[in-house]
């Protein structure tokens, strides 16, 4: 999951890039191992700090929704 997220302008708030990148790497490692710790709830409940000029919240949320669908067998949460 080497997702590329759009960045919002410096006048808009987005999700903190470092937090998102770290969480997505962690989620991918769990998924690759088939680790039961990667649950839809973990993904749905995840919150990130917001900052100006960071990742598009919609893009990150869409990626998390896609991952939820993937680990739920396409059923979603």
Rosetta blueprint (number, residue, H / E / L):
1 X L
2 X L
3 X L
4 X L
5 X L
6 X L
7 X E
8 X L
9 X L
10 X L
11 X L
12 X L
13 X E
14 X E
15 X E
16 X L
17 X H
18 X H
19 X H
20 X H
21 X H
22 X H
23 X H
24 X H
25 X H
26 X H
27 X H
28 X H
29 X H
30 X H
31 X H
32 X H
33 X H
34 X L
35 X L
36 X L
37 X L
38 X L
39 X L
40 X H
41 X H
42 X H
43 X H
44 X H
45 X L
46 X L
47 X L
48 X L
49 X L
50 X E
51 X E
52 X E
53 X L
54 X L
55 X E
56 X L
57 X H
58 X H
59 X H
60 X H
61 X H
62 X H
63 X H
64 X H
65 X H
66 X H
67 X H
68 X H
69 X H
70 X H
71 X H
72 X L
73 X L
74 X L
75 X L
76 X L
77 X L
